[in-house]
Amino acid sequence: MTRIIGHRGARNLWPENSLSGFCKTAELNIAGVEFDLHLTNAGEVVVLHDPTLERTTHGIGDVAELSKQARKNTILRESMDEHIPLFEEVLEIFKPTGMELHVELKNRVNGDLYDGLTDAAVQIIRAQGMEDQCILTGFTRQVLQQVKDIAPEMRRLASLNTFSATILGGLQEALDYFDSHADILAVEKALLAHSWDAITDRIAPERLGVWVPNTEPELEFWKNTPIRQITTDRPDLA
């Protein structure tokens, strides 16, 4: 059966990457949830998608620049006065559920890797004993290689869209690399539909995922495709 993964919790239902949204997502009959990590200069691993604050919070500036108190004071948009959550807070919600956690390691606002994010995230996961429950994900060779070096026992997921494939030297070169460095390849829906034959010639469908179909017809189409998972903003529909 195709696994359904809630994207950023379930961002079309509740404030994305919010603790209240994660609590509600944990009650859905789905396989897992996806969310994103950044590292602040104060040493906190925080759950937020963008490297800047403006779109998803009432703050301004870079996530990396947040002090501990500033993070607590930065409120998520469309939430009931919820702060930016810590990675540990999100793990506490999902640990009892046994759900898969697709944990994306993001980059700084200038595109550089955070120095120490992968190490810090792995340490937190190991402290919770959740190595088997978490899958570490990223778009770049550098992130996947870091995860492979630091936590070879943990599963890795590579995300791919047309832009990142171009950066990686083209679709075939990206597939060559991800085939050996990732357990799962999650592909943006338009690229996967357009390049299905080329992708499945290299990556078995049971190692493939698609993101982010959000309508009932899209979800029905992909549920009838022999892939491992669907990552969606509307896991309730799926």
C-alpha positions, 0 to 999 in steps of 0.5 A: 500500500502506498504510504501517505506522508503529511507535508510540513505537518499538513500545511494546507490544513494547519499552520505549517510546521506548528506543534498544534498542526503536528499534534493533529497530523499525528491523529491521522491514519497516515504513514508519516510526516515531513518537516524541515530543520534549521540551526540557529547561532544559539545552537538550537535545532528548529523546525521551520521551512524557510531560512528567513522568518517573514513568510511563516512567522511575524518576525523578520530576518534569518532563522540562523540569527535567532537567540533562544528568547527571540525564537520563543517570542517569534510567533507562527502566522495563522497560529494561536500564539505558537512559537517556532518549535524545537526539533525535540518538541516535534519528536516528542509528539511523534515518538509514541505514534511510530510514524515515519519522520522525513526530516529535511536538513535545510541550508542557510539563506545563502545556500550554504550548509549549516556547520553542525546541523547534521551532527546536532540533528543526529545527536537529538535523534539518537538521544530519543532512540528514534534512528529507525523512525527517522529518515534524513532528507535533502536535495544536495550531494553534500547533505546526503554525504554528510548523513552517510558519513555521520549516521551510516545506519540511518535511512536517507531520502533524496528530493528532486525537482527540475531545478535541482536536477539541473544543478546536479548536472542533469537528470541522469547524473542526479539519478546515478548519484542518488541511486547509490546515496539514497534509500528513497528518491522523492520527485516533484510530481510534474517531473516524475510524470514527465520522466517516469520511464527514465526515472524508473529505468534507474530507480525501482518504483518501490524506492520512489515517492512523489510530492506534492499532489494535493487534489483528489484526482491527483492523489487518486492517480498517484495512489494507483501508481506503483510507488512507495509514498505520496507526500501531500499538503492534504493527507486527510484527502489521501 
